[in-house]
Amino acid sequence: MADTARRRAKAIVIGEIPSDLDGTRVGAGVGGTATAARLAHVGFDVEVYEKNEMSGGRCSLIHHEGYRFDQGPSLLLLPPLFHQLYNDLGTKLEDHVDLIQCDPNYVIHYHDGEKVTLSSDRAQLGAEVEKWEGKGGSARLEEFLREAGLHAQLSYEHVLGQPFPNLLSMLRPDVLINLLKLHPFGSLWGRCARYFRTERMRRAFSFGSMYLGSSPFDAPGTYTLLQWTETCEGIWYPKGGFHSVVQSLVDISQRFGAKYHFSTPISSVTHNSRGRATGVRLENGDVREADVVVVNADLVWAHNHLFERSGVGIGQDKEKKQPLDPSLAKRLNDKPHSCSSISFYWALDSTIPSLNAHNIFLAEDYKGSFDDIFKRKGMPREPSFYVNVPSRVDPTAAPAGKDAIVVLVPVGHLHNITKDQQGLRTFSEGSNVPDQDTQDWPALVDRARTQVIEVMEARLGINGLKEKIVWEGINTPQTWKDKFNLTHGSILGITHDFFNVLSFRQQARHPSLKGAYFVGASAHPGTGVPIAIAGSRLCTQAILSDLSIPLPHTYTHPISSINRSNPLNTIQHSSILYTLENVSINSLPYIIGSFITICGCMAYTFYYKSPPGFIPQRNIDRFTWSYLRSILTTGDKEIDLIVLIILTMVSVLLLAFRLVPPGEPQWMTDARENARHNENMKKEKMTYMEKQLQAQQEWLDSQSKQNK
């Protein structure tokens, strides 16, 4: 470290590394460029290596004769994270990127021809909700947004800006106290169902889980924060396309001295026998040394291809390379991944006035369409899809009088099927089996195109949409995999269920190789452009901490103080003082019980044979743990296991008594409210029928009197 301190530390950032493919140029993603800019700002000698000839990764653009399409992200959410990034770099977001607010946020088209407009105007949104929910709908909307706002506030303060290097970090008082407030064990759909009575509104406020590549029936309830940020912080679009954000970061980093090497593919990350990364090896065989290596490529792909055993695979074909940690590489590869998509990029010869900037077309069988994607890993029989028209808010996206349209159809990611399924094209229920070896993607693309055009024409009341398309670009799960080396063709990386976030997710530091770091969708804190930006801050902080370099003075801005728009007054109690006040004596039993349980697990694991690879052998060799064993074990495996189970049960009970609110469970409250609502609806229906019968009888009586 002393040698590093005497000179300018050198960092190498590896961008997203796609395979050779004609048609689209891609580059280092937003997480990599943000990290490069941060390190260059601190004073590192930064070099970015990118296989293709431009930056951007999935944030790249597609151009065709005056038409411009965002290949990946098309809306800017969670703006405080963007403002924080530019503040950290000593500048301001508005000095580099021209943001356009989208109004309305969305227009949602349903199967019955009805549509719902979601807006950041709370009065308009409240009126829209009451139109479908009836009296009290607006009040329930505000209650929903209060809870979603609390999710956002707690996530900003305790998740997006904090590392979770081990399971003990999840026992921090601020995490324990606020854990159940985030509703991580319930679903996003369940939170919506609690506040909205109609299926239409529940769908309108739950489809946003697709930003995570997850089903609303599986995504944790925490992610209602997406609905809050859309409503209270707004949906924005960077003028010139989302790549303008990446390009501004490239410009800033170059101003601080960073160098970008485009068309320079990387073969592997080099490391020494002491377990420290030393640089990178280019595909032409050249080696570039560095103190720090940051990988922005797909996490799972990187563990399987960039980190190889010393002396194994060097100079050999990629197929013969052996991962540095084969068990970790396999475990990551087997983790549940987010969905993929069939994406169309259409250049139209005219405009479609009935389309807004952001349009959602929902399937009639809402849950069934998600089951087709996430359970059957196929293409929905009736797809829900998203239509983006960038030319509606940014005229530079298309020639005058014409539209550039992006259609995203979510589908299951690529996966391997069993021998019994080989040759099968469909499941018994009719959805397709997507496998890179057996799936007929051209046929599925044709089917998706036909369904999208038919649905749009029917719900928008237009004709001849197919004839309006003068040029088309396409991405499928297979091309996403080939272009960006995305594992399984998953466009948003590893999923965000509870056991794949926080301490269960890959952190910034490589687990066994010092000097190697990760940033991107499958690393903590997660997927999406703003979340990757938050990850770039955590990655930079880890690097500076490891090299004993202090944070720049620009990092003193707390995220909650930077350009927060319309904060909800109801969530102001989630401050540091409130957190400290709530760390009362009542928290101690759970913390102590959890600590004893963890110590028991450690002792039990060390004393008896641990699962292969569960604990590194060097840790077992380094410590005898005899003292811990003598205190926490009896020497009898069966007795120790029983004691450990009892300790775990006690900890769970303490957790329940400490953190679960008093009174009946929430599911029981929801069930009672739903039953009351159904009973009221039945009474209203009976009252209506009685009035109709009474009116009919009165009419008959009057007719009888007239006849007499």
Secondary structure, DSSP 8 states (H G I E B T S, - for coil): -HHHHHS--EEEEE-------SS------HHHHHHHHHHHHHT-EEEEE-SSSSS-GGG-EEEETTEEEESS--SB--HHHHHHHHHHTTS-GGGT--EEE-SSSEEEE-TTS-EEEE-S-HHHHHHHHHHHH-TTHHHHHHHHHHHHHHHHHHHHHHTTT----SGGGGGSHHHHHHHGGG-TTSBHHHHHHHH--SHHHHHHTTGGGGGGT--TTTSBGGGGHHHHIIIII--EEETT-THHHHHHHHHHHHHTT-EEETT--EEEEEE-TTSBEEEEEETTS-EEE-SEEEE-S-HHHHHHHTSB-TTSSTTS-GGG--BSSHHHHHHHHHS-B--EEEEEEEEESS--TT--SEEEE--SSHHHHHHHHHTS-S--SS--EEEE-GGGT-GGGS-TT--EEEEEEEE-------GGGTT--B-TTS-B---TTT--HHHHHHHHHHHHHHHHHHHHT---HHHHEEEEEEE-HHHHHHHH--GGG-TT-B--SGGGSGGGSB-SB-SS-BTEEE-STTBTT-SSHHHHHHHHHHHHHHHHHHTT----GGGG--GGGSS--S--GGGTT-SHHHHHHH--GGGHHHHHHHHHHHHHHHHHHHHS---TTTS-HHHHHH---HHHHHHH--S-HHHHHHHHHHHHHHHHHHHHHHHS-SSS-HHHHHHHHHHHHHHHHHHHHHHHHHHHHHHHHHHHHHHHHHH-
